[in-house]
């Protein structure tokens, strides 16, 4: 009578194969997670800038978005319309840095929805970058500087 089950050699072979597959897959999964965090940070900034513009138009008064700590966008940001706090964004995940072109210290909109200044913000992590661009009309867009050459040059269309 033969017993049912696995031999020790069979079990070791299965564990060896599983270990090889995991060793190959974990770095790719980490890169994927880091890229998704970067995309999420850029999208959060995009939606917040759009909300700032909407609040300015809706309230008929200027609205602004500024870093929580006054100078570093990775610390999060807040949206204010007049003296009213509209929204606060929590800090970005560790490892994501934000740089900007001239005029990027503040996102501000007039009551008619036009920006105080057009600029670009660059979110970077692990050698990858996403950009958020506000043009002179107030249009906000998210782009990838690697695949969109106008984004890489920082052109505000």
C-alpha positions as a Python dict, from the first residue, in 0.01 Angstrom:
ca = {
    (1, 'X'): (0, 0, 0),
    (2, 'X'): (137, 332, -104),
    (3, 'X'): (89, 640, 119),
    (4, 'X'): (-46, 960, -19),
    (5, 'X'): (155, 1276, 23),
    (6, 'X'): (479, 1439, -80),
    (7, 'X'): (831, 1329, -22),
    (8, 'X'): (1081, 1560, 136),
    (9, 'X'): (1264, 1598, -196),
    (10, 'X'): (944, 1700, -377),
    (11, 'X'): (862, 1954, -108),
    (12, 'X'): (1213, 2103, -126),
    (13, 'X'): (1190, 2137, -506),
    (14, 'X'): (856, 2319, -475),
    (15, 'X'): (998, 2555, -210),
    (16, 'X'): (1305, 2621, -424),
    (17, 'X'): (1093, 2711, -727),
    (18, 'X'): (866, 2933, -513),
    (19, 'X'): (1170, 3111, -371),
    (20, 'X'): (1311, 3180, -718),
    (21, 'X'): (978, 3316, -842),
    (22, 'X'): (940, 3540, -537),
    (23, 'X'): (1298, 3666, -563),
    (24, 'X'): (1232, 3769, -923),
    (25, 'X'): (887, 3918, -854),
    (26, 'X'): (935, 4124, -537),
    (27, 'X'): (1160, 4396, -688),
    (28, 'X'): (916, 4440, -977),
    (29, 'X'): (630, 4468, -727),
    (30, 'X'): (820, 4729, -526),
    (31, 'X'): (888, 4935, -839),
    (32, 'X'): (521, 4910, -933),
    (33, 'X'): (410, 5025, -586),
    (34, 'X'): (653, 5320, -591),
    (35, 'X'): (533, 5426, -936),
    (36, 'X'): (169, 5405, -826),
    (37, 'X'): (244, 5626, -524),
    (38, 'X'): (406, 5879, -756),
    (39, 'X'): (108, 5876, -993),
    (40, 'X'): (-127, 5912, -697),
    (41, 'X'): (67, 6212, -561),
    (42, 'X'): (57, 6387, -900),
    (43, 'X'): (-313, 6316, -938),
    (44, 'X'): (-387, 6446, -587),
    (45, 'X'): (-208, 6772, -671),
    (46, 'X'): (-396, 6793, -1003),
    (47, 'X'): (-735, 6747, -833),
    (48, 'X'): (-646, 6997, -560),
    (49, 'X'): (-542, 7260, -815),
    (50, 'X'): (-868, 7199, -1002),
    (51, 'X'): (-1062, 7235, -675),
    (52, 'X'): (-880, 7562, -603),
    (53, 'X'): (-988, 7698, -940),
    (54, 'X'): (-1346, 7576, -890),
    (55, 'X'): (-1364, 7739, -547),
    (56, 'X'): (-1242, 8072, -685),
    (57, 'X'): (-1508, 8067, -957),
    (58, 'X'): (-1785, 7939, -728),
    (59, 'X'): (-1720, 8191, -453),
    (60, 'X'): (-1640, 8481, -688),
    (61, 'X'): (-1322, 8557, -495),
    (62, 'X'): (-955, 8457, -516),
    (63, 'X'): (-854, 8112, -387),
    (64, 'X'): (-509, 7972, -323),
    (65, 'X'): (-330, 7647, -257),
    (66, 'X'): (-4, 7653, -61),
    (67, 'X'): (230, 7406, 111),
    (68, 'X'): (130, 7315, 467),
    (69, 'X'): (471, 7414, 604),
    (70, 'X'): (496, 7723, 384),
    (71, 'X'): (768, 7604, 144),
    (72, 'X'): (777, 7226, 81),
    (73, 'X'): (492, 7077, -123),
    (74, 'X'): (579, 6724, -4),
    (75, 'X'): (458, 6833, 344),
    (76, 'X'): (106, 6843, 200),
    (77, 'X'): (-96, 7147, 105),
    (78, 'X'): (-401, 7349, 197),
    (79, 'X'): (-664, 7528, -9),
    (80, 'X'): (-803, 7857, 114),
    (81, 'X'): (-1070, 8080, -32),
    (82, 'X'): (-1045, 8415, 142),
    (83, 'X'): (-1012, 8333, 512),
    (84, 'X'): (-1193, 7999, 477),
    (85, 'X'): (-997, 7673, 482),
    (86, 'X'): (-1145, 7453, 210),
    (87, 'X'): (-919, 7147, 226),
    (88, 'X'): (-594, 7012, 371),
    (89, 'X'): (-389, 6741, 202),
    (90, 'X'): (-177, 6514, 420),
    (91, 'X'): (199, 6483, 356),
    (92, 'X'): (317, 6279, 60),
    (93, 'X'): (468, 5934, 122),
    (94, 'X'): (840, 5932, 211),
    (95, 'X'): (1065, 5925, -92),
    (96, 'X'): (852, 6154, -309),
    (97, 'X'): (1007, 6495, -366),
    (98, 'X'): (845, 6797, -529),
    (99, 'X'): (1024, 7067, -724),
    (100, 'X'): (872, 7351, -923),
    (101, 'X'): (950, 7621, -1173),
    (102, 'X'): (934, 7991, -1097),
    (103, 'X'): (589, 8084, -976),
    (104, 'X'): (527, 7745, -818),
    (105, 'X'): (549, 7861, -458),
    (106, 'X'): (172, 7908, -461),
    (107, 'X'): (-123, 7801, -675),
    (108, 'X'): (-357, 8096, -691),
    (109, 'X'): (-666, 8172, -897),
    (110, 'X'): (-860, 8491, -951),
    (111, 'X'): (-1238, 8498, -920),
    (112, 'X'): (-1272, 8444, -1297),
    (113, 'X'): (-1065, 8121, -1287),
    (114, 'X'): (-744, 8256, -1437),
    (115, 'X'): (-426, 8174, -1247),
    (116, 'X'): (-210, 8430, -1071),
    (117, 'X'): (90, 8259, -1236),
    (118, 'X'): (136, 7960, -1462),
    (119, 'X'): (394, 7705, -1354),
    (120, 'X'): (495, 7339, -1340),
    (121, 'X'): (546, 7104, -1046),
    (122, 'X'): (759, 6790, -1071),
    (123, 'X'): (694, 6489, -847),
    (124, 'X'): (994, 6252, -838),
    (125, 'X'): (1067, 5916, -682),
    (126, 'X'): (1310, 5634, -763),
    (127, 'X'): (1423, 5800, -1087),
    (128, 'X'): (1070, 5853, -1222),
    (129, 'X'): (890, 6185, -1259),
    (130, 'X'): (535, 6310, -1307),
    (131, 'X'): (457, 6673, -1378),
    (132, 'X'): (154, 6890, -1311),
    (133, 'X'): (131, 7193, -1539),
    (134, 'X'): (-98, 7495, -1509),
    (135, 'X'): (-109, 7709, -1822),
    (136, 'X'): (-179, 8081, -1850),
    (137, 'X'): (-555, 8015, -1887),
    (138, 'X'): (-571, 7805, -1571),
    (139, 'X'): (-595, 7464, -1737),
    (140, 'X'): (-436, 7195, -1522),
    (141, 'X'): (-287, 6878, -1666),
    (142, 'X'): (-74, 6588, -1549),
    (143, 'X'): (194, 6456, -1779),
    (144, 'X'): (492, 6225, -1794),
    (145, 'X'): (810, 6410, -1899),
    (146, 'X'): (955, 6090, -2046),
    (147, 'X'): (676, 6034, -2298),
    (148, 'X'): (548, 6392, -2346),
    (149, 'X'): (824, 6618, -2477),
    (150, 'X'): (629, 6941, -2417),
    (151, 'X'): (601, 6835, -2054),
    (152, 'X'): (976, 6774, -2031),
    (153, 'X'): (1044, 7129, -2150),
    (154, 'X'): (789, 7265, -1902),
    (155, 'X'): (575, 7430, -2168),
    (156, 'X'): (249, 7564, -2038),
    (157, 'X'): (25, 7512, -2339),
}
